[in-house]
Amino acid sequence: GDSVTQMEGPVTLSEEAFLTINCTYTATGYPSLFWYVQYPGEGLQLLLKATKADDKGSNKGFEATYRKETTSFHLEKGSVQVSDSAVYFCALLNAGGTSYGKLTFGQGTILTVHP
Amino acid sequence: ETGVTQSPTHLIKTRGQQVTLRCSSQSGHNTVSWYQQALGQGPQFIFQYYREEENGRGNFPPRFSGLQFPNYSSELNVNALELDDSALYLCASSLELANTEAFFGQGTRLTVV
């Protein structure tokens, strides 16, 4: 079945540092890929998405490129802020068959940014 | 603000009891999915409803059931609660099955004691 693996966390950075959170996936066909962010006590917010190979999703300074050859969708940001502290989830959506419309999530990566 | 609201925000139940969680989707969204997020884990798919019919189910027992109503609201019912059912329950709505953007509510934190 489909699966998503994220880098082990938590990640602790100083403000203005470079961020990378690794995400790899296993899926049949051509899934769409997502990064969601969860702030303390809240639900999930879509951060960015990519629907086909080589697409780059971007939002709020975050970027991720859909790499089919390496089955990866790593999240990057050039300069993190304290307000970026949250839990980040990589996810895939595989249209077709019984998984139609179902999101499969990684385990999440806790990011803490210090001033 | 995603336009998806869940109630209640927090809930404490006793093992063996039954619980109903509610979700109000964005107007016009025909698809609603429910997820269980245990502490420190990613959300796990419970089931999905499309136009008031169950469209798919994850690895959850039949005591987890749902309903979707014509007014874009939905319910998650859990019977015979177990301690392991303690989790954050999230609903997500989307325009259609093929739509790649799902909007999540803030979740209901269920504690089973």
Interface residues (C-beta under 8 A of the other chain):
Chain A: V4 S32 Y36 G41 E42 G43 L44 Q45 L46 K49 T51 F89 A91 L93 A95 T98 S99 Y100 G101 K102 L103 T104 F105 G106 Q107 G108
Chain B: T2 V4 Q6 T31 S33 Y35 G40 Q41 G42 P43 Q44 F45 Q48 Y50 N55 G56 G58 L90 A92 S94 L97 A98 T100 E101 A102 F103 F104 G105 Q106 G107
